[in-house]
Amino acid sequence: MDSALAWTALLVLAYFGLLAWSLKHRGRTLQGPWFFFLRAFFPNWKFFHAVGRAPRLYVRWQSQDGQWRDWQLVYPRLRRQLSHLLDNSAVNLALTQQNLVDHLAQDINDLPEGQSISTCVSFQLVSRLAREAVVGGGWGSQAMLTQPTGPASAWQMELRMERPALPGQSADSVLMLRSAEMPVQSPG
């Protein structure tokens, strides 16, 4: 076994050892700034616990004439293509960004009383995602929003918990978070 493979195996074992130790000593919820980075290795598996509302990100923007546009859903629905068998980077990016939205919803639920969500890394990342959607971002060749924004002077995001309509039930939506109105600026 060469040294690079040995170091990789050692780091992976240390990583899972740290996870096992933290679950035993800190309960089932991983918290803290260092544990946030570890959860990037795992998707949010919360959807297996129960059928219910799912977090969805919405954005709206203020055009140059001062009018606020309607809220638009930022949710990846990319058409499947045969080329995705070889290169699926746009779909993977879209799903990773939706996973950020799922983590933000979980962080809001776990937020201690009196603490601002704006200090959480998940909020900052989802804010960047929302801004990217407003300024014309996309997943590969598909735009993040169904209606183009045009030049915008400000934007805002909402996180809603939504349940689709099922037989015998109506769809519903619960507002979980609405951000402040933010000016559109160049990133950096």
ABEGO torsion letter per residue (X at the ends): XBAAAAAAAAAAAAAAAAAAAAAAAAEABBBEAAAAAAAAABBBAAAAABBBBBBBBBBBBBBAAGBBBBBBBBBBBBBBBAAAAABAAAAAAAAAAAAAAAAAAAAAAABBBGBBAAABAAAAAAAAAAAAAAAGBBBEABBABABBAEBBABBBBBBBBBBBBBBGBBBBBBBABBBBBBBBBBBX
